Amino acid sequence: MARENKRPSFNFGYTVTLLLLLLLAAGAVLLLIPSCREYRKKKKLEAEERNELERLQTERTEKTRENHDLRTSREATEKVSREKFNQVGKDEIVIKYTVPEQNR
C-alpha cells in the first residue's frame, strides 16, 4: 500500500468569501465608531443638563420658601431689612468695626 501525499487544496472561493466578510466587519466597525463617540458625548451632555436642572429646581424651592417667609413672617422681613438695608430698630445703636489686616 502506497501512501499518497495529499496536499491541502487551496479553495479560492472560501478565501475570497472570508476576506469579504472581514472587510465588511471592518467597514461596519469604522462606521460605528463615530456614532458611538457622538452617543457618549450626548450622554455626558444629558448628565450635565440633568445636574443643572436639579440645581435650578433646588434653587427655585429655596427662593419659593424665602418668598413665602417674607410674605408671612415678620422675623424674616426684619432679618432681610437689617442685613441688606442696614435698618435698625428704635433705640438701637449699630457698631461697625473692621478687623485690621495683620502684617506678615
Buried (B, 14 or more C-beta within 10 A) or exposed (E): EEEEEEEEEEEEEEEEEEEEEEEEEEEEEEEEEEEEEEEEEEEEEEEEEEEEEEEEEEEEEEEEEEEEBEEEEEEBEEEBEBEEEEEEEEEEEEEEEEEEEEEE
